[in-house]
Every structure is written in structure tokens, then in C-alpha cells.
Amino acid sequence: MTRAPVGTGRVRAAVILALAGCVALSPCWGRESGNPSLAAIQAAYDAAKAEADGNHVDGLTIRDADCQQDRADAYSCQITFTATSGAEGRLYFDVIGLDRERTGWKLVSGLCKRHD
């Protein structure tokens, strides 16, 4: 039977404690950090569309985004998108607002989502 070198258990324990400390101190653990990605913007649009009372345009695909942070966990993005109901290959533009939440991003304005 082969034994582990002396001190291996201590090194492993130190690594585990260091990782646990990083996880516990990370304010964004489990959330996307930084600017919202194209996939995150598309997911926020799709979620808002699912919650809408039929007032949301179907078939929008986000193609490009330039996002700026407005305040903590809130971003404004100038986006380019295509629509299945539009002319083939035609690009549309909008400015949207997104808030970062624990579960992801939430569309708060733009793409048929209007402020109350």
C-alpha cells in the first residue's frame, strides 16, 4: 500500500480553506459579473416576453450590444437586433435598461418594455 507524502493532507486542507474563503467573500458568487453578455440580454428579453400580456414583439434576436453601467447593478445598453417579422437581414436599434438580480438580468426598459 502506498502512502501519501507527509504534509499532503495539510496542503489540501489549506487549499480548501482558501477556496472557501474566496467563495464566502465574493459579492457576486452565483451571478454574472461585469457588463451583461449578449446571451444574458437575450435571456432577459425572452423572460420579459414570457411575462408580457401579448404586448411584446416576438422573434427578436440580439446581435450586438454596447453597455454602460448607470449605477450599481444597473446598465443601459445600445443594442442591435433582428426581427423575424422584419425584412431579411435588416438591423434594428434600441436602447434598453437592465438590472442585475440574483437570478440573472431583468429587462426594465426598451424592446417593448416601457417605464410605468
Backbone bond lengths (Angstrom), bond angles and torsions (degrees), N, CA, C in turn:
res aa  C-N    CA-C-N  psi(-1)  N-CA   C-N-CA  omega(-1)  CA-C   N-CA-C  phi
1 M - - - 1.440 - - 1.529 108.74 -
2 T 1.344 116.03 133.42 1.456 121.47 -178.85 1.516 109.24 -94.27
3 R 1.309 115.00 134.99 1.464 120.01 178.96 1.523 109.63 -101.59
4 A 1.322 115.47 148.47 1.463 120.39 176.10 1.511 108.74 -70.66
5 P 1.318 117.26 147.37 1.464 120.32 177.98 1.523 110.70 -57.88
6 V 1.316 115.41 149.90 1.460 121.48 179.19 1.525 108.93 -61.17
7 G 1.314 117.52 134.97 1.464 122.42 178.01 1.514 113.77 95.38
8 T 1.338 119.04 -11.10 1.461 121.20 -178.77 1.520 111.07 -62.35
9 G 1.313 116.67 -40.88 1.459 120.74 178.87 1.517 111.93 -62.82
10 R 1.324 116.90 -38.01 1.472 120.32 178.75 1.524 111.28 -68.13
11 V 1.312 116.51 -40.04 1.466 120.15 179.01 1.523 109.43 -64.45
12 R 1.316 116.25 -45.04 1.463 120.66 179.54 1.526 110.24 -61.04
13 A 1.316 117.59 -43.05 1.465 121.75 178.92 1.524 111.05 -63.60
14 A 1.330 116.84 -39.94 1.467 120.48 179.42 1.528 110.80 -65.34
15 V 1.329 117.16 -40.69 1.467 121.03 178.80 1.519 110.04 -64.81
16 I 1.312 117.44 -44.08 1.465 121.23 179.70 1.528 110.57 -62.31
17 L 1.336 117.22 -43.56 1.468 120.31 178.27 1.523 111.36 -63.99
18 A 1.327 117.37 -39.90 1.472 120.66 178.86 1.521 110.68 -63.68
19 L 1.333 117.32 -43.89 1.466 120.40 178.68 1.518 110.89 -65.13
20 A 1.313 117.27 -40.78 1.466 120.51 178.56 1.525 110.59 -62.32
21 G 1.313 117.04 -39.52 1.462 120.88 177.86 1.513 111.78 -64.35
22 C 1.319 117.77 -41.48 1.469 121.22 178.48 1.517 110.79 -63.62
23 V 1.324 116.36 -42.86 1.458 120.66 -179.60 1.518 110.22 -64.55
24 A 1.321 117.56 -45.10 1.460 121.44 -177.54 1.521 112.16 -65.51
25 L 1.324 117.87 -32.12 1.461 121.17 -176.72 1.525 113.42 -89.99
26 S 1.318 118.32 -10.76 1.455 121.02 -176.45 1.524 110.83 -76.96
27 P 1.336 118.87 117.86 1.458 120.95 -178.31 1.522 113.12 -72.79
28 C 1.318 117.43 -18.97 1.460 120.47 -175.95 1.517 111.77 -110.37
29 W 1.314 118.60 17.02 1.455 119.96 -178.44 1.519 109.16 -58.71
30 G 1.321 116.89 127.51 1.446 120.69 179.75 1.519 113.28 87.36
31 R 1.300 118.14 0.46 1.455 122.08 179.24 1.523 108.95 -125.82
32 E 1.303 114.83 152.97 1.452 119.73 174.50 1.523 107.69 -71.59
33 S 1.323 117.32 133.38 1.453 120.07 179.35 1.519 109.46 -106.74
34 G 1.330 116.45 160.00 1.455 120.93 -179.93 1.517 111.68 80.77
35 N 1.328 115.54 -165.37 1.461 121.12 179.62 1.527 110.44 -63.85
36 P 1.331 116.68 149.19 1.465 119.15 177.40 1.529 110.89 -65.99
37 S 1.316 116.30 139.79 1.467 121.98 178.13 1.529 109.48 -81.75
38 L 1.332 117.04 168.11 1.463 120.77 176.33 1.529 110.28 -59.53
39 A 1.327 116.65 -41.62 1.469 120.52 179.08 1.524 110.90 -62.86
40 A 1.332 117.15 -38.81 1.464 120.83 179.53 1.525 110.65 -67.86
41 I 1.327 117.57 -39.87 1.469 121.18 178.33 1.525 109.86 -65.55
42 Q 1.335 116.72 -43.33 1.470 120.71 178.11 1.532 110.29 -61.35
43 A 1.319 117.16 -42.69 1.475 121.11 179.36 1.527 111.04 -64.48
44 A 1.337 117.47 -39.27 1.471 121.07 178.24 1.522 110.39 -65.31
45 Y 1.325 117.62 -41.41 1.468 121.69 176.31 1.525 110.47 -62.38
46 D 1.343 116.96 -47.59 1.460 121.00 -179.07 1.524 111.59 -61.38
47 A 1.331 117.33 -38.91 1.465 121.35 178.41 1.527 110.60 -67.02
48 A 1.334 117.40 -41.81 1.471 121.15 178.85 1.528 110.13 -65.60
49 K 1.329 116.47 -38.53 1.473 121.13 178.26 1.525 110.18 -62.44
50 A 1.325 116.72 -40.72 1.464 121.07 -179.50 1.528 111.44 -66.07
51 E 1.334 117.46 -30.81 1.465 121.94 -179.57 1.527 113.08 -85.33
52 A 1.334 117.84 -15.42 1.473 121.79 -174.29 1.518 111.29 -72.56
53 D 1.316 114.44 155.93 1.465 121.47 178.64 1.527 111.07 -92.50
54 G 1.307 117.83 49.47 1.449 121.26 179.81 1.516 114.20 79.32
55 N 1.318 118.27 4.13 1.463 122.08 -179.06 1.519 112.64 -94.87
56 H 1.303 117.14 12.57 1.457 120.94 -177.48 1.527 109.74 -107.46
57 V 1.317 116.47 138.03 1.451 121.64 177.48 1.524 108.74 -73.59
58 D 1.326 116.91 133.16 1.461 121.75 178.25 1.518 111.02 -86.08
59 G 1.315 116.57 155.94 1.455 122.29 168.40 1.512 116.63 75.71
60 L 1.328 118.34 33.41 1.458 120.31 175.50 1.526 108.90 -93.50
61 T 1.324 115.71 136.46 1.458 121.48 177.78 1.520 108.44 -122.93
62 I 1.322 116.22 121.01 1.462 121.58 -179.56 1.523 108.28 -73.43
63 R 1.332 117.17 127.88 1.467 122.15 -177.48 1.523 113.36 -107.43
64 D 1.336 116.83 -33.76 1.463 120.39 -177.25 1.526 107.75 -156.81
65 A 1.320 115.68 152.79 1.464 119.60 179.08 1.519 109.91 -150.24
66 D 1.326 115.05 141.74 1.459 122.70 172.76 1.522 105.89 -124.13
67 C 1.325 116.56 106.95 1.466 121.65 -172.34 1.526 111.56 -108.83
68 Q 1.327 114.54 143.87 1.457 122.72 176.27 1.520 108.34 -129.01
69 Q 1.317 115.86 139.45 1.464 120.03 178.77 1.517 109.57 -77.23
70 D 1.344 116.91 126.36 1.465 122.55 177.59 1.522 110.41 -87.03
71 R 1.306 115.80 -47.02 1.455 123.92 177.96 1.525 106.58 -156.59
72 A 1.300 117.83 179.72 1.462 120.41 -178.88 1.526 110.20 -53.48
73 D 1.314 116.55 125.05 1.470 124.09 176.92 1.524 114.41 62.84
74 A 1.330 118.96 22.06 1.462 122.42 176.14 1.527 109.29 -135.44
75 Y 1.326 116.05 131.06 1.462 122.18 -176.47 1.514 110.90 -131.55
76 S 1.325 115.90 148.92 1.457 123.37 168.40 1.517 106.51 -112.11
77 C 1.327 116.22 135.45 1.466 120.54 -177.56 1.515 109.95 -130.97
78 Q 1.321 115.90 131.73 1.456 121.25 169.42 1.519 104.84 -89.60
79 I 1.334 116.54 117.92 1.459 119.33 -174.72 1.518 111.82 -117.64
80 T 1.295 114.83 155.90 1.456 124.28 171.22 1.517 106.16 -116.42
81 F 1.331 116.57 134.19 1.457 119.45 -179.61 1.517 110.41 -146.01
82 T 1.323 115.73 163.60 1.456 122.42 173.67 1.524 107.71 -114.95
83 A 1.336 115.39 159.14 1.465 120.91 179.17 1.521 108.37 -129.30
84 T 1.326 116.42 135.84 1.459 119.69 179.35 1.523 111.53 -65.65
85 S 1.340 117.24 -25.01 1.465 120.50 179.31 1.528 112.33 -84.77
86 G 1.321 117.95 -8.39 1.464 121.26 -178.61 1.516 112.20 -91.31
87 A 1.320 115.23 -178.75 1.462 120.93 177.47 1.523 108.96 -64.03
88 E 1.313 116.35 141.97 1.464 120.83 -177.04 1.524 110.83 -58.82
89 G 1.312 115.94 126.60 1.453 121.89 177.69 1.518 114.94 81.81
90 R 1.328 118.10 -4.50 1.460 120.29 -178.95 1.527 110.05 -72.61
91 L 1.322 115.72 134.71 1.455 121.54 178.14 1.524 109.87 -98.82
92 Y 1.316 115.49 140.69 1.455 122.85 176.21 1.527 107.94 -118.05
93 F 1.329 116.26 158.31 1.453 121.48 -177.55 1.525 109.39 -129.09
94 D 1.317 115.50 149.76 1.460 121.32 175.60 1.522 107.89 -158.84
95 V 1.308 115.49 162.51 1.465 122.00 171.44 1.520 105.70 -114.49
96 I 1.319 115.51 127.71 1.457 120.25 -176.66 1.525 110.57 -121.64
97 G 1.309 115.32 160.24 1.459 122.05 173.79 1.511 109.17 -115.45
98 L 1.317 116.48 135.41 1.461 122.59 178.58 1.514 109.86 -129.61
99 D 1.323 115.97 140.81 1.460 121.88 172.61 1.521 108.11 -115.39
100 R 1.327 116.16 137.23 1.457 120.48 176.27 1.528 107.82 -83.57
101 E 1.314 116.42 128.59 1.455 122.49 176.68 1.522 108.85 -121.41
102 R 1.309 117.05 173.18 1.473 120.88 -179.82 1.520 111.90 -57.98
103 T 1.324 116.66 -36.36 1.461 120.74 -175.51 1.522 113.25 -91.39
104 G 1.311 118.98 -2.53 1.463 121.64 -179.21 1.514 110.44 142.27
105 W 1.316 116.46 -147.03 1.458 122.22 -177.76 1.518 110.12 -105.17
106 K 1.342 115.71 146.58 1.460 121.60 178.05 1.525 109.01 -122.87
107 L 1.325 116.26 128.13 1.458 122.43 176.59 1.525 108.16 -74.03
108 V 1.336 117.41 121.41 1.461 120.99 -178.76 1.528 112.74 -111.62
109 S 1.330 117.94 -17.16 1.466 120.58 175.00 1.521 109.38 -159.93
110 G 1.325 114.67 154.29 1.450 121.41 179.99 1.515 111.91 90.39
111 L 1.335 116.70 168.09 1.467 123.29 -178.63 1.529 111.28 48.94
112 C 1.310 115.42 50.99 1.462 124.44 178.97 1.519 113.73 75.06
113 K 1.302 118.88 3.14 1.458 122.63 177.09 1.521 106.08 -100.88
114 R 1.313 117.74 112.44 1.462 121.73 -175.32 1.522 110.93 -110.06
115 H 1.343 115.97 151.07 1.466 120.90 174.66 1.505 109.38 -65.29
116 D 1.324 115.70 146.05 1.480 120.38 176.81 1.503 110.39 -81.86
